[in-house]
Amino acid sequence: MNDPRLTPANNRVAAAHLSDVAPSLSRVTGTPCQVVRPVVDLLRAPDGARDRQLLWGERVDLYEDHAGMSFVRAHKDGYVGYVDSAALRPSEPVTHWVSAPACHLYQDANIKSPDRHMLSFGSLVNVVGEADRLAETPFGFIPRVHLRPIGETMDDPVKVAELFLGTPYLWGGNSRSGIDCSGLVQTALLASGHECPGDTDMQQSALGRDVTQEGDYQRGDLLYWKGHVAMVVHTDSLIHANGTHMAVVHEPIRAAIDRIDGQGQGPVIAHKRL
């Protein structure tokens, strides 16, 4: 059975490459587009709940624009859903990505000029020129120190996750303004050159190998509970976005295991090492 989160088909259209969905659906080829808002919710249905989020410059394939909502598939992980059509434009080149926790997009080549947007870690931009310490994009200017070229990755997923310490917890969130447990892991791994799905159950199935020795914790290991994931920082501590602290925090591993079990969410169900 196809996972609807990864299957670009709704009750009207289906991606042209799909052969195992209802033949009555119109087959369409996705049109490459990109996000032109700092953060946009990727919804389960046009009027439904947020499943994930997309950031400025991220690429999608657009399969349908209907009643102001676009049915899309995200390039970074294949996640399918609906976004506000006004948040998309035809896809253009991107040259750099935001490697600071967040940065401002300024109106002019001057950090005292009005800021147009705040862009989160992982946002994608097209640098077309330079002005002093600022990179020029078609939408404004960004401090060069906050950018890395496309293809240049970071070397430690834990360090990436720690950039988000204190970020508010947000179900389905993927940005510095709000993030959830699987969003934090995905952001850290993608920035470090690892492919990573968007949701916890997908990550548990797709990532790493099982660690069977109890207490054998290494930096970067992933611990899974039902509906939750955390990343090991040291042999006795982890980092995660969680609804108890309502933020991204460090927590002792043993304390987290006991607390989560005591809240009725059960024990660790998987321990993975990349």
C-alpha positions in Angstrom: 0.0 0.0 0.0 1.4 3.4 -1.0 2.2 5.9 1.7 0.1 8.9 1.0 2.8 11.2 2.4 5.1 10.1 -0.4 2.6 9.4 -3.2 1.9 12.4 -5.5 -1.8 11.6 -6.2 -5.0 13.1 -4.9 -8.6 12.6 -6.0 -8.1 14.5 -9.3 -4.5 14.0 -10.5 -1.6 11.7 -10.2 2.1 12.0 -11.1 2.7 10.7 -14.6 5.2 8.1 -13.4 2.7 6.4 -11.1 1.3 3.1 -12.5 -0.4 1.7 -9.4 -3.0 4.3 -8.5 -6.5 4.8 -9.9 -6.4 4.9 -13.7 -9.3 7.4 -13.7 -7.0 10.2 -12.4 -5.5 12.6 -14.8 -1.8 11.9 -15.2 0.4 15.1 -15.0 4.1 15.9 -15.1 5.3 18.0 -12.2 6.3 21.5 -12.9 9.5 22.6 -11.0 8.8 25.4 -8.6 10.4 26.9 -5.5 9.2 28.5 -2.3 9.4 32.3 -2.0 8.3 32.6 1.6 10.6 32.2 4.6 8.5 29.3 5.9 5.3 27.7 4.4 3.2 25.0 5.9 2.9 21.7 3.9 -0.6 20.6 4.6 -2.2 17.1 4.6 -5.2 18.5 2.7 -6.1 22.0 1.3 -7.8 22.9 4.6 -6.0 20.3 6.7 -3.3 20.0 9.4 0.3 20.9 8.9 2.4 17.8 8.2 5.8 19.5 7.6 7.2 22.9 6.5 9.2 24.1 3.5 11.7 26.9 3.5 12.7 29.8 1.2 14.1 28.5 -2.0 13.3 24.8 -1.5 12.3 23.0 -4.7 9.0 21.2 -5.3 7.2 19.6 -8.2 3.8 21.2 -8.7 1.1 18.8 -9.9 -2.0 20.9 -9.5 -3.1 24.4 -8.6 -6.7 24.3 -7.5 -8.6 27.0 -5.7 -5.5 28.8 -4.6 -3.8 25.7 -3.1 -1.0 23.8 -4.9 -0.5 20.1 -4.7 3.3 19.5 -4.6 6.1 17.0 -3.8 9.2 18.3 -2.1 12.5 17.6 -3.7 14.5 17.2 -0.5 12.6 14.2 0.8 9.6 13.4 -1.5 7.0 14.6 1.0 3.7 15.3 -0.6 1.1 17.9 0.4 -0.6 21.2 -0.2 0.8 24.7 0.0 -0.6 28.2 -0.6 -0.1 28.8 -4.3 1.1 32.3 -3.7 4.1 30.9 -1.9 5.5 29.4 -5.1 7.2 30.7 -8.2 8.8 29.0 -11.2 12.1 27.3 -10.2 15.3 29.2 -10.7 18.9 28.4 -9.9 20.2 28.4 -6.3 23.8 28.8 -5.5 24.0 29.0 -1.7 22.3 27.9 1.5 21.8 29.6 4.8 24.2 28.0 7.3 23.5 30.3 10.3 20.6 29.5 12.6 18.8 32.4 11.0 19.7 35.5 9.0 18.1 38.7 7.6 17.4 39.5 4.0 18.0 43.2 3.7 16.5 45.6 1.2 19.8 47.3 0.3 23.5 46.5 0.5 23.5 48.0 4.0 22.8 46.2 7.2 21.0 49.3 8.5 18.5 49.1 5.6 15.1 47.6 6.3 15.1 43.8 6.6 12.6 42.2 4.2 12.6 38.7 5.7 14.2 36.4 8.2 15.5 33.2 6.6 16.0 30.1 8.6 18.9 27.6 8.5 18.7 25.5 5.3 17.0 28.2 3.2 18.2 28.3 -0.4 19.2 31.4 -2.3 20.7 32.5 -5.6 23.7 34.8 -5.2 24.1 37.1 -8.2 26.7 39.5 -6.9 28.6 40.8 -3.9 28.6 44.2 -2.1 31.2 44.6 0.6 30.3 41.8 3.2 26.9 41.1 1.7 25.7 38.7 -1.0 23.2 40.1 -3.5 20.2 38.0 -4.4 17.2 38.8 -6.6 15.2 39.5 -3.4 17.8 41.5 -1.4 21.1 41.2 0.5 22.4 38.6 2.9 25.6 38.6 5.0 28.0 36.4 3.2 29.2 34.9 6.5 25.7 33.3 6.9 26.0 31.4 3.6 27.7 28.3 2.2 27.8 27.2 -1.4 25.4 24.5 -2.6 27.2 21.2 -2.1 29.3 22.3 0.9 28.1 20.4 3.9 28.7 20.5 7.7 30.7 17.8 9.3 28.8 17.0 12.5 25.0 16.6 12.7 25.1 17.1 16.4 26.7 20.5 16.0 23.9 21.4 13.5 21.2 20.3 15.9 22.8 22.4 18.7 22.4 25.5 16.5 18.7 25.0 17.3 19.0 24.9 21.1 16.1 27.0 22.6 14.1 26.9 19.4 10.4 26.6 20.2 8.8 23.2 19.7 6.3 23.2 16.8 4.5 20.1 15.6 5.6 19.6 12.0 8.0 22.5 12.2 11.2 22.7 10.1 12.6 26.2 10.9 14.4 28.2 13.5 11.1 29.8 14.4 9.7 26.4 15.4 10.7 22.7 14.9 9.7 19.3 16.0 11.8 16.2 16.8 11.9 14.7 13.3 12.4 18.1 11.8 15.5 18.7 13.9 17.0 15.3 12.9 16.2 15.9 9.3 17.7 19.3 9.3 20.9 18.1 11.0 21.4 15.2 8.7 20.6 17.0 5.4 23.0 19.7 6.3 25.7 17.1 7.0 25.2 15.4 3.6 22.9 12.5 4.7 19.6 11.8 3.0 16.8 11.9 5.6 13.0 11.5 5.4 10.6 13.9 7.1 8.8 11.9 9.8 9.9 9.8 12.7 8.6 6.5 11.5 10.2 7.0 8.0 13.5 7.9 9.6 13.4 4.8 11.9 12.9 2.6 8.8 15.4 4.3 6.5 18.3 5.4 8.6 21.3 3.6 10.0 21.8 0.2 11.5 20.4 -1.2 14.7 22.5 -1.0 17.9 21.6 -3.9 20.1 24.0 -3.4 23.0 22.1 -1.6 25.8 23.9 1.6 26.9 26.3 1.7 23.9 25.7 5.3 23.1 27.8 7.2 20.6 27.7 10.8 19.3 25.2 11.1 16.5 23.2 7.9 17.4 19.4 8.2 17.0 17.0 7.0 19.7 13.4 6.3 18.8 10.3 6.1 20.8 6.8 5.7 19.3 6.4 9.0 17.6 9.6 10.6 18.9 13.3 10.7 18.1 16.4 12.2 19.8 20.1 12.5 18.8 22.9 11.4 21.2 25.3 14.1 22.0 27.6 12.3 24.5 27.5 8.9 26.1 25.1 10.2 28.8 23.2 13.1 27.0 21.0 13.8 24.0 19.4 16.6 22.2 15.8 16.7 21.0 12.8 18.9 20.3 10.1 17.9 22.7 6.6 18.9 23.9 7.6 18.7 27.6 10.2 21.4 27.5 8.4 23.0 24.4 11.9 23.6 23.0 15.0 22.0 21.7 17.1 21.0 24.7 19.9 18.9 26.0 18.8 16.2 28.4 20.5 13.3 30.2 19.7 10.1 28.3 18.6 8.2 31.4 16.4 11.0 32.6 14.7 11.3 29.1 14.1 7.6 28.9 12.5 7.5 32.4 10.5 10.6 31.8 9.1 9.6 28.5 8.2 6.1 29.8 6.6 7.6 32.9 4.5 9.9 30.7 3.0 6.8 29.1 4.9 6.9 25.7 6.7 3.7 26.4 10.4 2.7 26.1 13.0 3.3 23.4 11.9 1.1 20.5 15.0 1.5 18.3 18.6 2.7 18.6 20.2 3.5 15.2 23.8 4.4 14.2 24.5 6.0 10.9 
